[in-house]
Amino acid sequence: MKETRKTGSESAAFSEEERAAMKEHAREVKAARRGKADGEADVLAKIAEMPEADRVLAERVHALVKAAAPALAPKLWYGMPAYARDGKVVCFFQSAQKFKSRYATLGFNDSARLDDGEMWPTAFALTTLTPAVEERISMLVKTAAG
């Protein structure tokens, strides 16, 4: 079957938000190659740009990740705060605003050591951080960081 492509704003391949994230990632890679990336400062600056509801969640997730897995290095990844081991992103925070979602997300990549049987979750919706949720995040991050 022949695939048709639309042009301009009608592009079915990627949304405007996805294209913006890819452009951000290209800038991040260039900055890293030039030695101009400062993971901690870049992540904190990105968090500061977020709308208040996302910013509050992201600030707390950042603190939880740093406390639970200090060996993970903060960095930007497709314009999102992320935390890496040996250059590979283990987990990331995605604001609700990033892709116009109704909730923020804490996600884990395949380098996270969360394997549990035949199927396990790799992303969690975040709406409020209670002490129980914070404890769960800390445990997940600690396990993921290995």
PyMOL CGO cylinders between C-alpha atoms (Angstrom):
from pymol import cmd
from pymol.cgo import CYLINDER

trace = [
    CYLINDER, 0.00, 0.00, 0.00, 1.38, 3.39, -0.96, 0.3, 1, 1, 1, 1, 1, 1,
    CYLINDER, 1.38, 3.39, -0.96, 1.88, 5.79, 1.92, 0.3, 1, 1, 1, 1, 1, 1,
    CYLINDER, 1.88, 5.79, 1.92, 0.84, 9.37, 1.31, 0.3, 1, 1, 1, 1, 1, 1,
    CYLINDER, 0.84, 9.37, 1.31, 2.40, 12.29, 3.12, 0.3, 1, 1, 1, 1, 1, 1,
    CYLINDER, 2.40, 12.29, 3.12, 0.74, 15.54, 3.90, 0.3, 1, 1, 1, 1, 1, 1,
    CYLINDER, 0.74, 15.54, 3.90, 2.71, 18.74, 3.90, 0.3, 1, 1, 1, 1, 1, 1,
    CYLINDER, 2.71, 18.74, 3.90, 2.84, 21.76, 6.14, 0.3, 1, 1, 1, 1, 1, 1,
    CYLINDER, 2.84, 21.76, 6.14, 0.55, 21.90, 9.16, 0.3, 1, 1, 1, 1, 1, 1,
    CYLINDER, 0.55, 21.90, 9.16, -1.32, 18.82, 7.93, 0.3, 1, 1, 1, 1, 1, 1,
    CYLINDER, -1.32, 18.82, 7.93, 1.66, 16.51, 8.50, 0.3, 1, 1, 1, 1, 1, 1,
    CYLINDER, 1.66, 16.51, 8.50, 0.43, 13.20, 9.89, 0.3, 1, 1, 1, 1, 1, 1,
    CYLINDER, 0.43, 13.20, 9.89, 3.92, 11.98, 10.78, 0.3, 1, 1, 1, 1, 1, 1,
    CYLINDER, 3.92, 11.98, 10.78, 4.64, 14.19, 13.81, 0.3, 1, 1, 1, 1, 1, 1,
    CYLINDER, 4.64, 14.19, 13.81, 2.69, 16.73, 15.80, 0.3, 1, 1, 1, 1, 1, 1,
    CYLINDER, 2.69, 16.73, 15.80, 3.96, 20.28, 16.22, 0.3, 1, 1, 1, 1, 1, 1,
    CYLINDER, 3.96, 20.28, 16.22, 4.95, 19.40, 19.82, 0.3, 1, 1, 1, 1, 1, 1,
    CYLINDER, 4.95, 19.40, 19.82, 6.87, 16.32, 18.67, 0.3, 1, 1, 1, 1, 1, 1,
    CYLINDER, 6.87, 16.32, 18.67, 8.75, 18.31, 16.04, 0.3, 1, 1, 1, 1, 1, 1,
    CYLINDER, 8.75, 18.31, 16.04, 9.62, 20.94, 18.66, 0.3, 1, 1, 1, 1, 1, 1,
    CYLINDER, 9.62, 20.94, 18.66, 10.92, 18.21, 20.99, 0.3, 1, 1, 1, 1, 1, 1,
    CYLINDER, 10.92, 18.21, 20.99, 13.12, 16.81, 18.22, 0.3, 1, 1, 1, 1, 1, 1,
    CYLINDER, 13.12, 16.81, 18.22, 14.54, 20.28, 17.54, 0.3, 1, 1, 1, 1, 1, 1,
    CYLINDER, 14.54, 20.28, 17.54, 15.25, 20.69, 21.26, 0.3, 1, 1, 1, 1, 1, 1,
    CYLINDER, 15.25, 20.69, 21.26, 17.03, 17.34, 21.27, 0.3, 1, 1, 1, 1, 1, 1,
    CYLINDER, 17.03, 17.34, 21.27, 19.21, 18.40, 18.32, 0.3, 1, 1, 1, 1, 1, 1,
    CYLINDER, 19.21, 18.40, 18.32, 20.20, 21.57, 20.23, 0.3, 1, 1, 1, 1, 1, 1,
    CYLINDER, 20.20, 21.57, 20.23, 20.96, 19.47, 23.35, 0.3, 1, 1, 1, 1, 1, 1,
    CYLINDER, 20.96, 19.47, 23.35, 23.21, 17.11, 21.37, 0.3, 1, 1, 1, 1, 1, 1,
    CYLINDER, 23.21, 17.11, 21.37, 25.07, 20.05, 19.78, 0.3, 1, 1, 1, 1, 1, 1,
    CYLINDER, 25.07, 20.05, 19.78, 25.56, 21.71, 23.18, 0.3, 1, 1, 1, 1, 1, 1,
    CYLINDER, 25.56, 21.71, 23.18, 26.90, 18.47, 24.65, 0.3, 1, 1, 1, 1, 1, 1,
    CYLINDER, 26.90, 18.47, 24.65, 29.32, 18.01, 21.74, 0.3, 1, 1, 1, 1, 1, 1,
    CYLINDER, 29.32, 18.01, 21.74, 30.60, 21.55, 22.18, 0.3, 1, 1, 1, 1, 1, 1,
    CYLINDER, 30.60, 21.55, 22.18, 31.00, 21.04, 25.93, 0.3, 1, 1, 1, 1, 1, 1,
    CYLINDER, 31.00, 21.04, 25.93, 28.41, 23.74, 26.64, 0.3, 1, 1, 1, 1, 1, 1,
    CYLINDER, 28.41, 23.74, 26.64, 25.87, 21.53, 28.40, 0.3, 1, 1, 1, 1, 1, 1,
    CYLINDER, 25.87, 21.53, 28.40, 25.58, 21.92, 32.17, 0.3, 1, 1, 1, 1, 1, 1,
    CYLINDER, 25.58, 21.92, 32.17, 23.16, 19.18, 33.16, 0.3, 1, 1, 1, 1, 1, 1,
    CYLINDER, 23.16, 19.18, 33.16, 22.10, 20.45, 36.57, 0.3, 1, 1, 1, 1, 1, 1,
    CYLINDER, 22.10, 20.45, 36.57, 21.76, 24.08, 35.49, 0.3, 1, 1, 1, 1, 1, 1,
    CYLINDER, 21.76, 24.08, 35.49, 20.01, 23.13, 32.24, 0.3, 1, 1, 1, 1, 1, 1,
    CYLINDER, 20.01, 23.13, 32.24, 17.48, 20.93, 34.07, 0.3, 1, 1, 1, 1, 1, 1,
    CYLINDER, 17.48, 20.93, 34.07, 16.77, 23.57, 36.71, 0.3, 1, 1, 1, 1, 1, 1,
    CYLINDER, 16.77, 23.57, 36.71, 16.31, 26.22, 34.01, 0.3, 1, 1, 1, 1, 1, 1,
    CYLINDER, 16.31, 26.22, 34.01, 13.89, 23.98, 32.09, 0.3, 1, 1, 1, 1, 1, 1,
    CYLINDER, 13.89, 23.98, 32.09, 11.93, 23.29, 35.29, 0.3, 1, 1, 1, 1, 1, 1,
    CYLINDER, 11.93, 23.29, 35.29, 11.75, 27.04, 36.03, 0.3, 1, 1, 1, 1, 1, 1,
    CYLINDER, 11.75, 27.04, 36.03, 10.10, 27.61, 32.61, 0.3, 1, 1, 1, 1, 1, 1,
    CYLINDER, 10.10, 27.61, 32.61, 7.24, 25.20, 33.35, 0.3, 1, 1, 1, 1, 1, 1,
    CYLINDER, 7.24, 25.20, 33.35, 3.74, 26.31, 34.32, 0.3, 1, 1, 1, 1, 1, 1,
    CYLINDER, 3.74, 26.31, 34.32, 3.32, 26.33, 38.11, 0.3, 1, 1, 1, 1, 1, 1,
    CYLINDER, 3.32, 26.33, 38.11, 1.51, 22.99, 38.49, 0.3, 1, 1, 1, 1, 1, 1,
    CYLINDER, 1.51, 22.99, 38.49, 4.17, 21.15, 36.44, 0.3, 1, 1, 1, 1, 1, 1,
    CYLINDER, 4.17, 21.15, 36.44, 7.01, 23.13, 38.02, 0.3, 1, 1, 1, 1, 1, 1,
    CYLINDER, 7.01, 23.13, 38.02, 6.00, 22.11, 41.55, 0.3, 1, 1, 1, 1, 1, 1,
    CYLINDER, 6.00, 22.11, 41.55, 5.91, 18.44, 40.54, 0.3, 1, 1, 1, 1, 1, 1,
    CYLINDER, 5.91, 18.44, 40.54, 9.18, 18.65, 38.57, 0.3, 1, 1, 1, 1, 1, 1,
    CYLINDER, 9.18, 18.65, 38.57, 11.06, 20.38, 41.40, 0.3, 1, 1, 1, 1, 1, 1,
    CYLINDER, 11.06, 20.38, 41.40, 10.03, 17.69, 43.85, 0.3, 1, 1, 1, 1, 1, 1,
    CYLINDER, 10.03, 17.69, 43.85, 10.76, 14.83, 41.41, 0.3, 1, 1, 1, 1, 1, 1,
    CYLINDER, 10.76, 14.83, 41.41, 14.19, 16.38, 40.79, 0.3, 1, 1, 1, 1, 1, 1,
    CYLINDER, 14.19, 16.38, 40.79, 14.92, 16.42, 44.53, 0.3, 1, 1, 1, 1, 1, 1,
    CYLINDER, 14.92, 16.42, 44.53, 13.65, 12.85, 44.95, 0.3, 1, 1, 1, 1, 1, 1,
    CYLINDER, 13.65, 12.85, 44.95, 15.78, 11.52, 42.06, 0.3, 1, 1, 1, 1, 1, 1,
    CYLINDER, 15.78, 11.52, 42.06, 18.90, 13.28, 43.32, 0.3, 1, 1, 1, 1, 1, 1,
    CYLINDER, 18.90, 13.28, 43.32, 18.38, 11.88, 46.83, 0.3, 1, 1, 1, 1, 1, 1,
    CYLINDER, 18.38, 11.88, 46.83, 17.48, 8.33, 45.74, 0.3, 1, 1, 1, 1, 1, 1,
    CYLINDER, 17.48, 8.33, 45.74, 20.11, 7.98, 43.01, 0.3, 1, 1, 1, 1, 1, 1,
    CYLINDER, 20.11, 7.98, 43.01, 22.88, 10.58, 43.32, 0.3, 1, 1, 1, 1, 1, 1,
    CYLINDER, 22.88, 10.58, 43.32, 24.94, 8.73, 40.68, 0.3, 1, 1, 1, 1, 1, 1,
    CYLINDER, 24.94, 8.73, 40.68, 22.40, 9.62, 37.98, 0.3, 1, 1, 1, 1, 1, 1,
    CYLINDER, 22.40, 9.62, 37.98, 23.43, 12.74, 36.08, 0.3, 1, 1, 1, 1, 1, 1,
    CYLINDER, 23.43, 12.74, 36.08, 20.78, 15.38, 35.33, 0.3, 1, 1, 1, 1, 1, 1,
    CYLINDER, 20.78, 15.38, 35.33, 20.51, 16.36, 31.66, 0.3, 1, 1, 1, 1, 1, 1,
    CYLINDER, 20.51, 16.36, 31.66, 17.96, 17.59, 29.18, 0.3, 1, 1, 1, 1, 1, 1,
    CYLINDER, 17.96, 17.59, 29.18, 16.44, 15.00, 26.90, 0.3, 1, 1, 1, 1, 1, 1,
    CYLINDER, 16.44, 15.00, 26.90, 14.05, 16.18, 24.16, 0.3, 1, 1, 1, 1, 1, 1,
    CYLINDER, 14.05, 16.18, 24.16, 13.55, 19.30, 26.26, 0.3, 1, 1, 1, 1, 1, 1,
    CYLINDER, 13.55, 19.30, 26.26, 12.61, 17.36, 29.39, 0.3, 1, 1, 1, 1, 1, 1,
    CYLINDER, 12.61, 17.36, 29.39, 14.45, 16.97, 32.69, 0.3, 1, 1, 1, 1, 1, 1,
    CYLINDER, 14.45, 16.97, 32.69, 16.12, 13.57, 32.60, 0.3, 1, 1, 1, 1, 1, 1,
    CYLINDER, 16.12, 13.57, 32.60, 18.58, 11.56, 34.65, 0.3, 1, 1, 1, 1, 1, 1,
    CYLINDER, 18.58, 11.56, 34.65, 21.27, 9.41, 33.03, 0.3, 1, 1, 1, 1, 1, 1,
    CYLINDER, 21.27, 9.41, 33.03, 23.72, 6.65, 33.88, 0.3, 1, 1, 1, 1, 1, 1,
    CYLINDER, 23.72, 6.65, 33.88, 26.80, 6.48, 31.65, 0.3, 1, 1, 1, 1, 1, 1,
    CYLINDER, 26.80, 6.48, 31.65, 25.16, 8.92, 29.23, 0.3, 1, 1, 1, 1, 1, 1,
    CYLINDER, 25.16, 8.92, 29.23, 21.98, 6.84, 28.81, 0.3, 1, 1, 1, 1, 1, 1,
    CYLINDER, 21.98, 6.84, 28.81, 18.72, 8.26, 30.13, 0.3, 1, 1, 1, 1, 1, 1,
    CYLINDER, 18.72, 8.26, 30.13, 17.27, 6.11, 32.89, 0.3, 1, 1, 1, 1, 1, 1,
    CYLINDER, 17.27, 6.11, 32.89, 14.27, 8.25, 33.85, 0.3, 1, 1, 1, 1, 1, 1,
    CYLINDER, 14.27, 8.25, 33.85, 12.67, 11.54, 32.88, 0.3, 1, 1, 1, 1, 1, 1,
    CYLINDER, 12.67, 11.54, 32.88, 9.94, 13.99, 33.85, 0.3, 1, 1, 1, 1, 1, 1,
    CYLINDER, 9.94, 13.99, 33.85, 7.52, 15.12, 31.17, 0.3, 1, 1, 1, 1, 1, 1,
    CYLINDER, 7.52, 15.12, 31.17, 5.34, 18.09, 32.01, 0.3, 1, 1, 1, 1, 1, 1,
    CYLINDER, 5.34, 18.09, 32.01, 1.66, 17.95, 31.12, 0.3, 1, 1, 1, 1, 1, 1,
    CYLINDER, 1.66, 17.95, 31.12, 2.14, 21.06, 29.02, 0.3, 1, 1, 1, 1, 1, 1,
    CYLINDER, 2.14, 21.06, 29.02, 4.90, 19.43, 26.90, 0.3, 1, 1, 1, 1, 1, 1,
    CYLINDER, 4.90, 19.43, 26.90, 2.47, 17.44, 24.73, 0.3, 1, 1, 1, 1, 1, 1,
    CYLINDER, 2.47, 17.44, 24.73, -0.76, 19.07, 25.95, 0.3, 1, 1, 1, 1, 1, 1,
    CYLINDER, -0.76, 19.07, 25.95, -1.59, 16.13, 28.20, 0.3, 1, 1, 1, 1, 1, 1,
    CYLINDER, -1.59, 16.13, 28.20, -3.89, 16.18, 31.21, 0.3, 1, 1, 1, 1, 1, 1,
    CYLINDER, -3.89, 16.18, 31.21, -1.13, 14.94, 33.54, 0.3, 1, 1, 1, 1, 1, 1,
    CYLINDER, -1.13, 14.94, 33.54, 2.64, 15.05, 33.98, 0.3, 1, 1, 1, 1, 1, 1,
    CYLINDER, 2.64, 15.05, 33.98, 4.58, 11.82, 33.56, 0.3, 1, 1, 1, 1, 1, 1,
    CYLINDER, 4.58, 11.82, 33.56, 7.51, 10.14, 35.26, 0.3, 1, 1, 1, 1, 1, 1,
    CYLINDER, 7.51, 10.14, 35.26, 8.96, 7.79, 32.67, 0.3, 1, 1, 1, 1, 1, 1,
    CYLINDER, 8.96, 7.79, 32.67, 11.67, 5.14, 32.58, 0.3, 1, 1, 1, 1, 1, 1,
    CYLINDER, 11.67, 5.14, 32.58, 13.69, 4.05, 29.57, 0.3, 1, 1, 1, 1, 1, 1,
    CYLINDER, 13.69, 4.05, 29.57, 14.90, 0.54, 28.82, 0.3, 1, 1, 1, 1, 1, 1,
    CYLINDER, 14.90, 0.54, 28.82, 18.19, 1.27, 30.61, 0.3, 1, 1, 1, 1, 1, 1,
    CYLINDER, 18.19, 1.27, 30.61, 16.19, 1.42, 33.86, 0.3, 1, 1, 1, 1, 1, 1,
    CYLINDER, 16.19, 1.42, 33.86, 16.50, -1.76, 35.84, 0.3, 1, 1, 1, 1, 1, 1,
    CYLINDER, 16.50, -1.76, 35.84, 12.81, -2.20, 36.53, 0.3, 1, 1, 1, 1, 1, 1,
    CYLINDER, 12.81, -2.20, 36.53, 12.31, -5.54, 34.74, 0.3, 1, 1, 1, 1, 1, 1,
    CYLINDER, 12.31, -5.54, 34.74, 9.73, -7.58, 36.62, 0.3, 1, 1, 1, 1, 1, 1,
    CYLINDER, 9.73, -7.58, 36.62, 8.43, -10.69, 34.89, 0.3, 1, 1, 1, 1, 1, 1,
    CYLINDER, 8.43, -10.69, 34.89, 6.80, -10.54, 31.48, 0.3, 1, 1, 1, 1, 1, 1,
    CYLINDER, 6.80, -10.54, 31.48, 5.36, -7.01, 31.77, 0.3, 1, 1, 1, 1, 1, 1,
    CYLINDER, 5.36, -7.01, 31.77, 6.02, -3.93, 33.89, 0.3, 1, 1, 1, 1, 1, 1,
    CYLINDER, 6.02, -3.93, 33.89, 5.11, -0.25, 33.76, 0.3, 1, 1, 1, 1, 1, 1,
    CYLINDER, 5.11, -0.25, 33.76, 7.55, 2.23, 32.24, 0.3, 1, 1, 1, 1, 1, 1,
    CYLINDER, 7.55, 2.23, 32.24, 5.63, 5.47, 32.80, 0.3, 1, 1, 1, 1, 1, 1,
    CYLINDER, 5.63, 5.47, 32.80, 3.52, 6.85, 35.61, 0.3, 1, 1, 1, 1, 1, 1,
    CYLINDER, 3.52, 6.85, 35.61, 1.00, 9.69, 35.52, 0.3, 1, 1, 1, 1, 1, 1,
    CYLINDER, 1.00, 9.69, 35.52, 1.61, 12.30, 38.20, 0.3, 1, 1, 1, 1, 1, 1,
    CYLINDER, 1.61, 12.30, 38.20, -1.07, 14.63, 39.46, 0.3, 1, 1, 1, 1, 1, 1,
    CYLINDER, -1.07, 14.63, 39.46, -0.18, 15.12, 43.13, 0.3, 1, 1, 1, 1, 1, 1,
    CYLINDER, -0.18, 15.12, 43.13, 2.82, 14.12, 45.21, 0.3, 1, 1, 1, 1, 1, 1,
    CYLINDER, 2.82, 14.12, 45.21, 1.73, 12.64, 48.51, 0.3, 1, 1, 1, 1, 1, 1,
    CYLINDER, 1.73, 12.64, 48.51, 4.22, 11.08, 50.96, 0.3, 1, 1, 1, 1, 1, 1,
    CYLINDER, 4.22, 11.08, 50.96, 3.23, 7.62, 49.66, 0.3, 1, 1, 1, 1, 1, 1,
    CYLINDER, 3.23, 7.62, 49.66, 3.77, 8.67, 46.03, 0.3, 1, 1, 1, 1, 1, 1,
    CYLINDER, 3.77, 8.67, 46.03, 7.12, 10.24, 46.91, 0.3, 1, 1, 1, 1, 1, 1,
    CYLINDER, 7.12, 10.24, 46.91, 8.19, 7.04, 48.63, 0.3, 1, 1, 1, 1, 1, 1,
    CYLINDER, 8.19, 7.04, 48.63, 7.20, 5.01, 45.57, 0.3, 1, 1, 1, 1, 1, 1,
    CYLINDER, 7.20, 5.01, 45.57, 9.10, 7.35, 43.26, 0.3, 1, 1, 1, 1, 1, 1,
    CYLINDER, 9.10, 7.35, 43.26, 12.19, 7.07, 45.45, 0.3, 1, 1, 1, 1, 1, 1,
    CYLINDER, 12.19, 7.07, 45.45, 11.99, 3.27, 45.43, 0.3, 1, 1, 1, 1, 1, 1,
    CYLINDER, 11.99, 3.27, 45.43, 11.45, 3.12, 41.65, 0.3, 1, 1, 1, 1, 1, 1,
    CYLINDER, 11.45, 3.12, 41.65, 14.33, 5.50, 40.93, 0.3, 1, 1, 1, 1, 1, 1,
    CYLINDER, 14.33, 5.50, 40.93, 16.67, 3.66, 43.30, 0.3, 1, 1, 1, 1, 1, 1,
    CYLINDER, 16.67, 3.66, 43.30, 15.81, 0.35, 41.61, 0.3, 1, 1, 1, 1, 1, 1,
    CYLINDER, 15.81, 0.35, 41.61, 16.04, 1.84, 38.12, 0.3, 1, 1, 1, 1, 1, 1,
    CYLINDER, 16.04, 1.84, 38.12, 19.47, 3.30, 38.83, 0.3, 1, 1, 1, 1, 1, 1,
    CYLINDER, 19.47, 3.30, 38.83, 20.67, -0.08, 40.04, 0.3, 1, 1, 1, 1, 1, 1,
]
cmd.load_cgo(trace, "trace")
